[in-house]
Amino acid sequence: MFLGALDVPPREGTDQYLVYTRWRDEESFQAWMEGPMKAAHQQGGGGEGGERPKPAASGSTLWSFEVVQQTGPKQG
């Protein structure tokens, strides 16, 4: 299950954005990676005989992290 995403623009020194996505678990992420969206991303969304749109990005890096601490809003 997809839980959400953040698009984080740079403050200085680069023009690269950080796109942070949250998934319920690794299995949910892998199912998305191998599902219908995979073909859509590989085809570029140009449609039949249509021109391929200019990509929003020219590369990416996949980072994995382990959550060691999580907080939420105070209850009260």
ZIWO-V675026 format. One record per residue. N is the residue number from 0. SS is DSSP state (2 for helix, 1 for strand, 0 for the rest). PHI is phi in whole degrees, -180 to 180 (999 if undefined). PSI is psi in whole degrees, 0 to 359 (* if undefined). Layout:
<<N;SS;PHI;PSI> <N;SS;PHI;PSI>>
This chain:
<<0;0;999;131> <1;1;-77;127> <2;1;-101;337> <3;1;155;174> <4;1;-147;154> <5;1;-129;134> <6;1;-104;115> <7;1;-110;110> <8;0;-77;155> <9;0;-72;152> <10;0;-90;320> <11;0;-167;158> <12;0;86;352> <13;0;-159;163> <14;0;-112;14> <15;0;-89;132> <16;0;-91;153> <17;1;-103;126> <18;1;-111;116> <19;1;-110;120> <20;1;-115;150> <21;1;-121;135> <22;1;-126;150> <23;0;-59;319> <24;0;-162;171> <25;2;-60;323> <26;2;-63;321> <27;2;-64;317> <28;2;-63;314> <29;2;-64;322> <30;2;-63;320> <31;2;-66;317> <32;2;-61;325> <33;2;-99;359> <34;0;-87;200> <35;2;-59;332> <36;2;-67;333> <37;2;-60;312> <38;2;-65;320> <39;2;-62;319> <40;2;-72;323> <41;2;-72;328> <42;2;-82;342> <43;0;82;1> <44;0;69;20> <45;0;-76;342> <46;0;74;180> <47;0;-69;117> <48;0;69;359> <49;0;-83;160> <50;0;-74;144> <51;0;-74;133> <52;0;-69;155> <53;0;-64;133> <54;0;-67;148> <55;0;-74;336> <56;0;-143;156> <57;0;-109;1> <58;0;-172;171> <59;0;-157;161> <60;0;-133;132> <61;0;-100;120> <62;0;-112;143> <63;0;-118;141> <64;0;-132;157> <65;0;-109;130> <66;0;-77;121> <67;0;-107;343> <68;0;-154;139> <69;0;-138;136> <70;0;-126;162> <71;0;-139;180> <72;0;-65;149> <73;0;-67;139> <74;0;-88;134> <75;0;174;*>>
